[in-house]
Structures are given as C-alpha cells and as structure tokens.
Amino acid sequence: MILFPFPQGKGLGVRFARPGTTANLNVDLKGKVALITGAGRRIGRAIALELSAHGATIAVHYRSSQAEADAVVAEIARKHAKAQAFRANLEHVAEIEKMISDVLAAFGRIDILVNSASIFTRKPLEEITERDWDSNLDINLKAPFFLSKFAGVAMRKQGAGKIINIGDWAGIRPYKDYLPYSVSKNGMIGLTHALAKALAPEVQVNCIALGLVIPPEEYSKDEVERLVNRTLTKKMGSPEDVARAVIFFCETDFATGSILPLEGGRLLT
C-alpha cells in the first residue's frame, strides 16, 4: 500500500503530511477521544500509546489487568496527555453499554473505537467445549458488535467517527486447532463490512487482519521460528506496526469496509 499526502480529512479533521514527509508523523488527533479495548497489555497498549502520542484522549479498557491499565494511564499522564481506565467484562452486554456511557460521561464524546481485546486458545476439535465456543464468539465477535453499536450511535450524533477492528488472517485462512477463534475472526470481517454499510456515511469501519505479531506464551522458540520463516518478510511484526496501521485508518475518510492484511505476506505463501 502506498500512502500519499491527502487534503485535510472531513471526518476527524486530521492534518496530513506535506509531500516528502511521513504521513503518520503529522496526524493530529487533539480534541479526539479514543476507546481501545484490551489496552492494558500487548497490542492494545501499543495502540493506546500511539494514539495518545498524536494527541488523542485515551479511554483504556481492561477486564482483569487493572495494574497494567493503570500503568498505561500513568505513562500517558507523564507525557502530559489525558487518559482514564474503564473496566468491563466484554462477555456481558450490560457492562459494555455501561462502559460506553461512562466514557461519554467522562469525556463527552467518542471519536475512535479500536476493538482490540481478544482471546486466543489452542484446542483440537475433539476437546472444544460449549464454553470454548461461547467465549470466543462472545469476546471476539459479539463484543465488537455491541461496542460498535453503542459507540456508533454517539459517533453518528457527532457527525463523524472511526471504528477499527483488530482481526486476524485466520479469518481468511483458518488456523489448525483454533476453530472457534478462526470462526470469530472470519465473522469480524463480515461484521466490518456490515457495520460500514450500517453506519455510513458518518462513520468509517475498517479491519486490520494480523499475522504473527506477539506469539502466544505457550509457543516454543522453534515454533515461532517456523512461523516467521513462512512469511515473505522473514520477520515478525511488532505492536508498533499495528498501531501505525490504526493511525492510517484514523487519518483517511475514504476507506471503509476495508480489510488490511498485516501478516508479512503469509497469505501469499
């Protein structure tokens, strides 16, 4: 994908780069509020810090990682930016609705929603339980829908908004022994398309289909090395790569319903 300097966007009013500069460095999100789910750890944390660095006020969602969420808030505060932590169990719609209401009460608006929280559990088909299925679909698919529904209403009233879903290339090519997870991520692609139509023209909805960025803790060194060698880039992505892709979708008003593979070319191998 080649990025060109564009005229000022209509939706979030971001400032774009001058010719010959890196576009992401000049994105101005001052006055905007971003809610990132699962923002206390891993990829969600990197996205929260990146959006904050561009001036956004950050709503840091967590479920059980309160210490990590508080640490992100403190790190953002040290850089003279604004953030607050919000707890919600994403398996319960009532808690999702309350969190959206709490964010709106605290900051008055939501301009950006990043659906980053996810669970990822390896189990062969024979061992999958009803609870495994329900947890994957509830957290990875149902929660992004209701978060988008409640936040999308506020965004439409404001006249603009961005929703970025953090997906997985497993939604295009399923992983072995991750059946409920792969189904949930395939559903997220369909959800992105459907929400883009439902929330148009005020809100743009896009998805980033990730490959190997932060491997699960149970993966052995040899397993990670094999996965890296299967990519075209022969390297693992970083949380910062994902955060920069999120910034891209924040700066453009023309992309909606798009699926951006960010997987080192793995889909081509």
PAKETOR-37964 format. One record per residue (C-alpha): residue in three letters; chain; z, x, y. Coordinates in nm, 4 decimals, always signed. Each point is the difference from the previous one (the first is absolute). Layout:
<site res="ala" chain="A" c3="Z" c1="X" c2="Y"/>
...
END
This chain:
<site res="met" chain="A" c3="+0.0000" c1="+0.0000" c2="+0.0000"/>
<site res="ile" chain="A" c3="-0.0987" c1="+0.1356" c2="+0.3413"/>
<site res="leu" chain="A" c3="+0.2116" c1="-0.0976" c2="+0.2977"/>
<site res="phe" chain="A" c3="-0.1625" c1="-0.0279" c2="+0.3414"/>
<site res="pro" chain="A" c3="+0.1652" c1="-0.0583" c2="+0.3362"/>
<site res="phe" chain="A" c3="-0.0122" c1="-0.3702" c2="+0.0784"/>
<site res="pro" chain="A" c3="+0.0603" c1="-0.1915" c2="+0.3214"/>
<site res="gln" chain="A" c3="+0.3501" c1="-0.1349" c2="+0.0511"/>
<site res="gly" chain="A" c3="+0.0911" c1="-0.2541" c2="-0.2688"/>
<site res="lys" chain="A" c3="+0.0637" c1="-0.3601" c2="+0.1002"/>
<site res="gly" chain="A" c3="+0.2711" c1="-0.0836" c2="-0.2518"/>
<site res="leu" chain="A" c3="+0.2847" c1="+0.2496" c2="+0.0355"/>
<site res="gly" chain="A" c3="-0.1318" c1="+0.1717" c2="+0.3102"/>
<site res="val" chain="A" c3="+0.0074" c1="+0.3449" c2="-0.1600"/>
<site res="arg" chain="A" c3="-0.1554" c1="+0.2984" c2="+0.1721"/>
<site res="phe" chain="A" c3="-0.2711" c1="+0.1875" c2="-0.1834"/>
<site res="ala" chain="A" c3="-0.0884" c1="+0.3643" c2="-0.0028"/>
<site res="arg" chain="A" c3="-0.2434" c1="+0.1646" c2="+0.2359"/>
<site res="pro" chain="A" c3="-0.3158" c1="+0.1471" c2="-0.1556"/>
<site res="gly" chain="A" c3="+0.0759" c1="+0.3233" c2="-0.1797"/>
<site res="thr" chain="A" c3="+0.3668" c1="-0.0828" c2="-0.0638"/>
<site res="thr" chain="A" c3="+0.1853" c1="-0.1312" c2="-0.3014"/>
<site res="ala" chain="A" c3="+0.0215" c1="-0.3788" c2="+0.0301"/>
<site res="asn" chain="A" c3="+0.3420" c1="-0.0421" c2="-0.1588"/>
<site res="leu" chain="A" c3="+0.1703" c1="+0.2302" c2="+0.2492"/>
<site res="asn" chain="A" c3="-0.0627" c1="-0.2369" c2="+0.2915"/>
<site res="val" chain="A" c3="+0.0911" c1="-0.3360" c2="-0.1520"/>
<site res="asp" chain="A" c3="+0.2543" c1="-0.1589" c2="+0.2335"/>
<site res="leu" chain="A" c3="+0.2271" c1="-0.2612" c2="-0.1612"/>
<site res="lys" chain="A" c3="+0.2579" c1="-0.0188" c2="+0.2782"/>
<site res="gly" chain="A" c3="+0.1366" c1="-0.3499" c2="+0.0366"/>
<site res="lys" chain="A" c3="-0.1068" c1="-0.0891" c2="-0.3561"/>
<site res="val" chain="A" c3="+0.2403" c1="-0.0875" c2="-0.2816"/>
<site res="ala" chain="A" c3="-0.0726" c1="+0.1069" c2="-0.3572"/>
<site res="leu" chain="A" c3="+0.1781" c1="-0.1287" c2="-0.3107"/>
<site res="ile" chain="A" c3="-0.0357" c1="+0.2305" c2="-0.3010"/>
<site res="thr" chain="A" c3="+0.1385" c1="-0.1118" c2="-0.3354"/>
<site res="gly" chain="A" c3="+0.1615" c1="+0.2650" c2="-0.2159"/>
<site res="ala" chain="A" c3="+0.0202" c1="+0.2235" c2="+0.3061"/>
<site res="gly" chain="A" c3="+0.3088" c1="+0.1942" c2="-0.1017"/>
<site res="arg" chain="A" c3="-0.1724" c1="+0.2166" c2="-0.2581"/>
<site res="arg" chain="A" c3="-0.3200" c1="+0.1654" c2="-0.1085"/>
<site res="ile" chain="A" c3="-0.3252" c1="-0.1378" c2="+0.1443"/>
<site res="gly" chain="A" c3="+0.1669" c1="-0.2746" c2="+0.2031"/>
<site res="arg" chain="A" c3="+0.2138" c1="+0.2590" c2="+0.1761"/>
<site res="ala" chain="A" c3="-0.3050" c1="+0.2092" c2="+0.0953"/>
<site res="ile" chain="A" c3="-0.1757" c1="-0.3084" c2="+0.1383"/>
<site res="ala" chain="A" c3="+0.3066" c1="-0.0962" c2="+0.2052"/>
<site res="leu" chain="A" c3="+0.0273" c1="+0.3471" c2="+0.1523"/>
<site res="glu" chain="A" c3="-0.3735" c1="+0.0169" c2="+0.0755"/>
<site res="leu" chain="A" c3="-0.0096" c1="-0.3384" c2="+0.1736"/>
<site res="ser" chain="A" c3="+0.3111" c1="+0.0928" c2="+0.1953"/>
<site res="ala" chain="A" c3="-0.1630" c1="+0.3260" c2="+0.1085"/>
<site res="his" chain="A" c3="-0.2783" c1="-0.2120" c2="+0.1522"/>
<site res="gly" chain="A" c3="+0.2518" c1="-0.2029" c2="+0.1992"/>
<site res="ala" chain="A" c3="+0.0666" c1="-0.3042" c2="-0.2187"/>
<site res="thr" chain="A" c3="+0.3428" c1="-0.1552" c2="-0.0399"/>
<site res="ile" chain="A" c3="+0.0795" c1="+0.0043" c2="-0.3725"/>
<site res="ala" chain="A" c3="+0.1653" c1="-0.2650" c2="-0.2183"/>
<site res="val" chain="A" c3="+0.1111" c1="+0.1977" c2="-0.3074"/>
<site res="his" chain="A" c3="+0.0267" c1="-0.2249" c2="-0.3050"/>
<site res="tyr" chain="A" c3="+0.2124" c1="+0.0953" c2="-0.2989"/>
<site res="arg" chain="A" c3="+0.1497" c1="-0.1738" c2="-0.3009"/>
<site res="ser" chain="A" c3="+0.2546" c1="+0.2436" c2="-0.1467"/>
<site res="ser" chain="A" c3="-0.0788" c1="+0.3286" c2="+0.1766"/>
<site res="gln" chain="A" c3="+0.2166" c1="-0.0662" c2="+0.3060"/>
<site res="ala" chain="A" c3="+0.0981" c1="+0.3652" c2="+0.0460"/>
<site res="glu" chain="A" c3="-0.3646" c1="+0.1074" c2="-0.0025"/>
<site res="ala" chain="A" c3="-0.0986" c1="-0.2830" c2="+0.2376"/>
<site res="asp" chain="A" c3="+0.2804" c1="+0.0924" c2="+0.2397"/>
<site res="ala" chain="A" c3="-0.1180" c1="+0.3623" c2="-0.0147"/>
<site res="val" chain="A" c3="-0.3517" c1="-0.1048" c2="+0.1020"/>
<site res="val" chain="A" c3="+0.1404" c1="-0.2032" c2="+0.2895"/>
<site res="ala" chain="A" c3="+0.2102" c1="+0.2987" c2="+0.1077"/>
<site res="glu" chain="A" c3="-0.2972" c1="+0.2368" c2="-0.0220"/>
<site res="ile" chain="A" c3="-0.2090" c1="-0.2299" c2="+0.2170"/>
<site res="ala" chain="A" c3="+0.2873" c1="-0.0349" c2="+0.2492"/>
<site res="arg" chain="A" c3="+0.0286" c1="+0.3787" c2="+0.0296"/>
<site res="lys" chain="A" c3="-0.3580" c1="-0.0013" c2="+0.1240"/>
<site res="his" chain="A" c3="+0.0943" c1="-0.2558" c2="+0.2672"/>
<site res="ala" chain="A" c3="-0.1819" c1="-0.2836" c2="-0.1735"/>
<site res="lys" chain="A" c3="+0.1313" c1="-0.3372" c2="-0.1161"/>
<site res="ala" chain="A" c3="+0.0658" c1="-0.1213" c2="-0.3534"/>
<site res="gln" chain="A" c3="+0.2313" c1="-0.2309" c2="-0.1922"/>
<site res="ala" chain="A" c3="+0.0612" c1="-0.0534" c2="-0.3718"/>
<site res="phe" chain="A" c3="-0.0355" c1="-0.3428" c2="-0.1639"/>
<site res="arg" chain="A" c3="+0.1043" c1="-0.0846" c2="-0.3555"/>
<site res="ala" chain="A" c3="-0.1807" c1="-0.2463" c2="-0.2269"/>
<site res="asn" chain="A" c3="-0.0506" c1="-0.0485" c2="-0.3716"/>
<site res="leu" chain="A" c3="-0.3741" c1="-0.0591" c2="-0.0131"/>
<site res="glu" chain="A" c3="+0.0322" c1="-0.2000" c2="-0.3222"/>
<site res="his" chain="A" c3="+0.1500" c1="-0.2845" c2="+0.2042"/>
<site res="val" chain="A" c3="-0.2204" c1="-0.1828" c2="+0.2496"/>
<site res="ala" chain="A" c3="+0.3013" c1="-0.1244" c2="+0.1977"/>
<site res="glu" chain="A" c3="+0.1047" c1="+0.3596" c2="+0.0670"/>
<site res="ile" chain="A" c3="-0.3542" c1="+0.0908" c2="+0.1049"/>
<site res="glu" chain="A" c3="-0.0089" c1="-0.2886" c2="+0.2474"/>
<site res="lys" chain="A" c3="+0.3419" c1="+0.0940" c2="+0.1384"/>
<site res="met" chain="A" c3="-0.1041" c1="+0.3628" c2="+0.0474"/>
<site res="ile" chain="A" c3="-0.3101" c1="-0.1011" c2="+0.1954"/>
<site res="ser" chain="A" c3="+0.2176" c1="-0.2257" c2="+0.2162"/>
<site res="asp" chain="A" c3="+0.2514" c1="+0.2822" c2="+0.0515"/>
<site res="val" chain="A" c3="-0.2727" c1="+0.2445" c2="+0.1049"/>
<site res="leu" chain="A" c3="-0.1410" c1="-0.2536" c2="+0.2451"/>
<site res="ala" chain="A" c3="+0.3490" c1="-0.0667" c2="+0.1365"/>
<site res="ala" chain="A" c3="+0.0651" c1="+0.3725" c2="+0.0430"/>
<site res="phe" chain="A" c3="-0.3344" c1="+0.1054" c2="+0.1493"/>
<site res="gly" chain="A" c3="-0.1750" c1="-0.3186" c2="+0.1096"/>
<site res="arg" chain="A" c3="-0.3238" c1="+0.0654" c2="-0.1863"/>
<site res="ile" chain="A" c3="-0.1674" c1="+0.1556" c2="-0.3051"/>
<site res="asp" chain="A" c3="-0.3321" c1="+0.1713" c2="+0.0632"/>
<site res="ile" chain="A" c3="-0.0414" c1="+0.1991" c2="-0.3212"/>
<site res="leu" chain="A" c3="+0.1106" c1="-0.0788" c2="-0.3555"/>
<site res="val" chain="A" c3="-0.0332" c1="+0.2664" c2="-0.2677"/>
<site res="asn" chain="A" c3="+0.0622" c1="-0.1312" c2="-0.3513"/>
<site res="ser" chain="A" c3="+0.1090" c1="+0.3258" c2="-0.1591"/>
<site res="ala" chain="A" c3="+0.2874" c1="-0.0946" c2="-0.2331"/>
<site res="ser" chain="A" c3="-0.0990" c1="+0.0006" c2="-0.3660"/>
<site res="ile" chain="A" c3="+0.1309" c1="+0.0522" c2="-0.3507"/>
<site res="phe" chain="A" c3="-0.1833" c1="+0.2116" c2="-0.2583"/>
<site res="thr" chain="A" c3="+0.1222" c1="-0.0086" c2="-0.3611"/>
<site res="arg" chain="A" c3="-0.1712" c1="+0.1411" c2="-0.3082"/>
<site res="lys" chain="A" c3="+0.0212" c1="-0.2089" c2="-0.3174"/>
<site res="pro" chain="A" c3="-0.2396" c1="-0.0521" c2="-0.2912"/>
<site res="leu" chain="A" c3="-0.1274" c1="-0.3550" c2="-0.0464"/>
<site res="glu" chain="A" c3="+0.2295" c1="-0.0677" c2="-0.2972"/>
<site res="glu" chain="A" c3="+0.3148" c1="+0.0688" c2="+0.2061"/>
<site res="ile" chain="A" c3="-0.0818" c1="-0.2012" c2="+0.3141"/>
<site res="thr" chain="A" c3="+0.2546" c1="-0.2744" c2="+0.0635"/>
<site res="glu" chain="A" c3="-0.0162" c1="-0.3121" c2="+0.2150"/>
<site res="arg" chain="A" c3="+0.2319" c1="+0.1761" c2="+0.2446"/>
<site res="asp" chain="A" c3="-0.2395" c1="+0.2970" c2="+0.0229"/>
<site res="trp" chain="A" c3="-0.2879" c1="-0.2334" c2="+0.0781"/>
<site res="asp" chain="A" c3="+0.1928" c1="-0.2061" c2="+0.2542"/>
<site res="ser" chain="A" c3="+0.1436" c1="+0.3024" c2="+0.1826"/>
<site res="asn" chain="A" c3="-0.3394" c1="+0.1656" c2="+0.0422"/>
<site res="leu" chain="A" c3="-0.1723" c1="-0.3147" c2="+0.1188"/>
<site res="asp" chain="A" c3="+0.2909" c1="-0.1070" c2="+0.2229"/>
<site res="ile" chain="A" c3="+0.0479" c1="+0.3308" c2="+0.1827"/>
<site res="asn" chain="A" c3="-0.3555" c1="+0.1344" c2="-0.0046"/>
<site res="leu" chain="A" c3="-0.1929" c1="-0.3221" c2="+0.0697"/>
<site res="lys" chain="A" c3="+0.2091" c1="-0.3059" c2="+0.0835"/>
<site res="ala" chain="A" c3="+0.2118" c1="+0.1855" c2="+0.2568"/>
<site res="pro" chain="A" c3="-0.3009" c1="+0.1394" c2="+0.1931"/>
<site res="phe" chain="A" c3="-0.1410" c1="-0.3534" c2="+0.0134"/>
<site res="phe" chain="A" c3="+0.3141" c1="-0.1575" c2="+0.1455"/>
<site res="leu" chain="A" c3="+0.0622" c1="+0.2929" c2="+0.2329"/>
<site res="ser" chain="A" c3="-0.3562" c1="-0.0401" c2="+0.1262"/>
<site res="lys" chain="A" c3="+0.0371" c1="-0.3764" c2="+0.0248"/>
<site res="phe" chain="A" c3="+0.3148" c1="+0.0110" c2="+0.2137"/>
<site res="ala" chain="A" c3="-0.1007" c1="+0.3030" c2="+0.2071"/>
<site res="gly" chain="A" c3="-0.3569" c1="-0.1280" c2="+0.0317"/>
<site res="val" chain="A" c3="+0.1180" c1="-0.3195" c2="+0.1691"/>
<site res="ala" chain="A" c3="+0.1763" c1="+0.2082" c2="+0.2666"/>
<site res="met" chain="A" c3="-0.3022" c1="+0.2290" c2="+0.0385"/>
<site res="arg" chain="A" c3="-0.2368" c1="-0.2929" c2="+0.0538"/>
<site res="lys" chain="A" c3="+0.2284" c1="-0.1404" c2="+0.2683"/>
<site res="gln" chain="A" c3="-0.0106" c1="+0.3417" c2="+0.1693"/>
<site res="gly" chain="A" c3="-0.3782" c1="+0.0030" c2="-0.0277"/>
<site res="ala" chain="A" c3="-0.0262" c1="+0.3210" c2="-0.2053"/>
<site res="gly" chain="A" c3="+0.1436" c1="+0.1894" c2="-0.2943"/>
<site res="lys" chain="A" c3="-0.0653" c1="+0.2409" c2="-0.2842"/>
<site res="ile" chain="A" c3="+0.1001" c1="-0.0281" c2="-0.3650"/>
<site res="ile" chain="A" c3="-0.0500" c1="+0.3039" c2="-0.2218"/>
<site res="asn" chain="A" c3="+0.0609" c1="-0.0342" c2="-0.3737"/>
<site res="ile" chain="A" c3="+0.0783" c1="+0.3138" c2="-0.1965"/>
<site res="gly" chain="A" c3="-0.1904" c1="-0.0529" c2="-0.3227"/>
<site res="asp" chain="A" c3="-0.1079" c1="+0.2216" c2="-0.2859"/>
<site res="trp" chain="A" c3="-0.3270" c1="+0.0933" c2="-0.1633"/>
<site res="ala" chain="A" c3="+0.1583" c1="-0.1481" c2="-0.3156"/>
<site res="gly" chain="A" c3="-0.0983" c1="-0.3313" c2="+0.1547"/>
<site res="ile" chain="A" c3="-0.3621" c1="+0.1057" c2="-0.0525"/>
<site res="arg" chain="A" c3="+0.0371" c1="+0.2030" c2="-0.3198"/>
<site res="pro" chain="A" c3="+0.3233" c1="-0.0936" c2="-0.1843"/>
<site res="tyr" chain="A" c3="+0.2431" c1="+0.2657" c2="-0.1188"/>
<site res="lys" chain="A" c3="+0.0879" c1="+0.0172" c2="-0.3681"/>
<site res="asp" chain="A" c3="+0.3567" c1="-0.1217" c2="-0.0708"/>
<site res="tyr" chain="A" c3="+0.0369" c1="-0.1469" c2="+0.3507"/>
<site res="leu" chain="A" c3="-0.1426" c1="-0.3443" c2="-0.0651"/>
<site res="pro" chain="A" c3="+0.2180" c1="-0.2198" c2="+0.2287"/>
<site res="tyr" chain="A" c3="-0.0201" c1="+0.2616" c2="+0.2766"/>
<site res="ser" chain="A" c3="-0.3792" c1="+0.0253" c2="-0.0250"/>
<site res="val" chain="A" c3="-0.0357" c1="-0.3791" c2="+0.0049"/>
<site res="ser" chain="A" c3="+0.2212" c1="-0.0209" c2="+0.3098"/>
<site res="lys" chain="A" c3="-0.2067" c1="+0.2615" c2="+0.1813"/>
<site res="asn" chain="A" c3="-0.3231" c1="-0.1735" c2="-0.0972"/>
<site res="gly" chain="A" c3="+0.1509" c1="-0.3146" c2="+0.1451"/>
<site res="met" chain="A" c3="+0.0811" c1="+0.1870" c2="+0.3208"/>
<site res="ile" chain="A" c3="-0.3698" c1="+0.0708" c2="+0.0490"/>
<site res="gly" chain="A" c3="-0.0758" c1="-0.3711" c2="-0.0320"/>
<site res="leu" chain="A" c3="+0.2942" c1="-0.0789" c2="+0.2273"/>
<site res="thr" chain="A" c3="-0.1363" c1="+0.2370" c2="+0.2649"/>
<site res="his" chain="A" c3="-0.3368" c1="-0.1758" c2="-0.0036"/>
<site res="ala" chain="A" c3="+0.1543" c1="-0.3479" c2="+0.0082"/>
<site res="leu" chain="A" c3="+0.2471" c1="+0.0825" c2="+0.2794"/>
<site res="ala" chain="A" c3="-0.2756" c1="+0.1600" c2="+0.2071"/>
<site res="lys" chain="A" c3="-0.1815" c1="-0.3338" c2="-0.0036"/>
<site res="ala" chain="A" c3="+0.3116" c1="-0.2129" c2="+0.0449"/>
<site res="leu" chain="A" c3="+0.1364" c1="+0.1961" c2="+0.2979"/>
<site res="ala" chain="A" c3="-0.3292" c1="+0.0711" c2="+0.1787"/>
<site res="pro" chain="A" c3="-0.0872" c1="+0.0577" c2="+0.2738"/>
<site res="glu" chain="A" c3="+0.3353" c1="+0.0998" c2="+0.1487"/>
<site res="val" chain="A" c3="+0.1353" c1="+0.2092" c2="-0.2887"/>
<site res="gln" chain="A" c3="-0.1785" c1="+0.2730" c2="-0.1943"/>
<site res="val" chain="A" c3="+0.1092" c1="+0.0570" c2="-0.3605"/>
<site res="asn" chain="A" c3="-0.0956" c1="+0.3116" c2="-0.1973"/>
<site res="cys" chain="A" c3="+0.1067" c1="+0.1886" c2="-0.3115"/>
<site res="ile" chain="A" c3="+0.0318" c1="+0.3685" c2="-0.0895"/>
<site res="ala" chain="A" c3="-0.0550" c1="+0.0592" c2="-0.3734"/>
<site res="leu" chain="A" c3="+0.2028" c1="+0.3106" c2="-0.0783"/>
<site res="gly" chain="A" c3="-0.0403" c1="+0.2569" c2="-0.2710"/>
<site res="leu" chain="A" c3="+0.2431" c1="+0.2776" c2="-0.0860"/>
<site res="val" chain="A" c3="+0.2194" c1="+0.0562" c2="+0.3055"/>
<site res="ile" chain="A" c3="+0.3615" c1="+0.0253" c2="-0.1174"/>
<site res="pro" chain="A" c3="+0.0150" c1="+0.0032" c2="-0.3807"/>
<site res="pro" chain="A" c3="+0.2749" c1="-0.1979" c2="-0.1737"/>
<site res="glu" chain="A" c3="+0.3079" c1="+0.2061" c2="-0.0797"/>
<site res="glu" chain="A" c3="-0.0483" c1="-0.0477" c2="-0.3750"/>
<site res="tyr" chain="A" c3="-0.3394" c1="+0.1736" c2="+0.0050"/>
<site res="ser" chain="A" c3="+0.0066" c1="+0.3504" c2="-0.1444"/>
<site res="lys" chain="A" c3="-0.1482" c1="+0.2969" c2="+0.1834"/>
<site res="asp" chain="A" c3="-0.2842" c1="+0.0158" c2="-0.2542"/>
<site res="glu" chain="A" c3="-0.0738" c1="-0.3706" c2="+0.0417"/>
<site res="val" chain="A" c3="-0.0198" c1="+0.0328" c2="+0.3779"/>
<site res="glu" chain="A" c3="-0.2270" c1="+0.3023" c2="-0.0343"/>
<site res="arg" chain="A" c3="-0.2351" c1="-0.1921" c2="-0.2306"/>
<site res="leu" chain="A" c3="-0.0203" c1="-0.2870" c2="+0.2487"/>
<site res="val" chain="A" c3="-0.0706" c1="+0.2368" c2="+0.2892"/>
<site res="asn" chain="A" c3="-0.2783" c1="+0.1673" c2="-0.1980"/>
<site res="arg" chain="A" c3="-0.1669" c1="-0.3381" c2="-0.0518"/>
<site res="thr" chain="A" c3="-0.0546" c1="-0.0457" c2="+0.3730"/>
<site res="leu" chain="A" c3="-0.3064" c1="+0.1317" c2="+0.1798"/>
<site res="thr" chain="A" c3="+0.2188" c1="+0.1688" c2="+0.2608"/>
<site res="lys" chain="A" c3="+0.2140" c1="+0.1755" c2="-0.2648"/>
<site res="lys" chain="A" c3="+0.3123" c1="-0.0681" c2="+0.1999"/>
<site res="met" chain="A" c3="+0.2650" c1="-0.2624" c2="+0.0494"/>
<site res="gly" chain="A" c3="+0.0108" c1="-0.2124" c2="+0.3125"/>
<site res="ser" chain="A" c3="+0.2983" c1="-0.0022" c2="+0.2348"/>
<site res="pro" chain="A" c3="+0.2014" c1="-0.2814" c2="+0.1590"/>
<site res="glu" chain="A" c3="-0.1369" c1="+0.1235" c2="+0.3319"/>
<site res="asp" chain="A" c3="-0.3556" c1="-0.0671" c2="-0.1248"/>
<site res="val" chain="A" c3="+0.1020" c1="-0.3607" c2="-0.0578"/>
<site res="ala" chain="A" c3="+0.1706" c1="-0.0245" c2="+0.3392"/>
<site res="arg" chain="A" c3="-0.3149" c1="+0.1217" c2="+0.1759"/>
<site res="ala" chain="A" c3="-0.2058" c1="-0.2623" c2="-0.1832"/>
<site res="val" chain="A" c3="+0.2443" c1="-0.2643" c2="+0.1240"/>
<site res="ile" chain="A" c3="-0.0512" c1="+0.1278" c2="+0.3544"/>
<site res="phe" chain="A" c3="-0.3763" c1="-0.0416" c2="-0.0439"/>
<site res="phe" chain="A" c3="+0.0423" c1="-0.3676" c2="-0.0843"/>
<site res="cys" chain="A" c3="+0.2331" c1="-0.0413" c2="+0.2975"/>
<site res="glu" chain="A" c3="-0.2586" c1="+0.1413" c2="+0.2386"/>
<site res="thr" chain="A" c3="-0.3045" c1="-0.2050" c2="-0.0989"/>
<site res="asp" chain="A" c3="-0.0561" c1="-0.3696" c2="+0.0644"/>
<site res="phe" chain="A" c3="-0.3226" c1="-0.0153" c2="-0.2008"/>
<site res="ala" chain="A" c3="+0.1221" c1="+0.0778" c2="-0.3536"/>
<site res="thr" chain="A" c3="+0.1470" c1="-0.2953" c2="-0.1885"/>
<site res="gly" chain="A" c3="+0.0011" c1="-0.0855" c2="-0.3690"/>
<site res="ser" chain="A" c3="-0.0756" c1="+0.3670" c2="-0.0670"/>
<site res="ile" chain="A" c3="+0.1213" c1="+0.1994" c2="-0.2991"/>
<site res="leu" chain="A" c3="+0.0275" c1="+0.3723" c2="+0.0740"/>
<site res="pro" chain="A" c3="+0.0207" c1="+0.2163" c2="-0.3159"/>
<site res="leu" chain="A" c3="+0.2262" c1="+0.2988" c2="+0.0698"/>
<site res="glu" chain="A" c3="+0.0068" c1="+0.1601" c2="-0.3421"/>
<site res="gly" chain="A" c3="-0.1717" c1="+0.3391" c2="+0.0201"/>
<site res="gly" chain="A" c3="-0.3231" c1="-0.1364" c2="-0.1457"/>
<site res="arg" chain="A" c3="+0.1681" c1="-0.1060" c2="-0.3244"/>
<site res="leu" chain="A" c3="-0.2050" c1="-0.3205" c2="-0.0178"/>
<site res="leu" chain="A" c3="-0.3149" c1="+0.2104" c2="-0.0261"/>
<site res="thr" chain="A" c3="+0.1134" c1="+0.2007" c2="-0.3014"/>
END
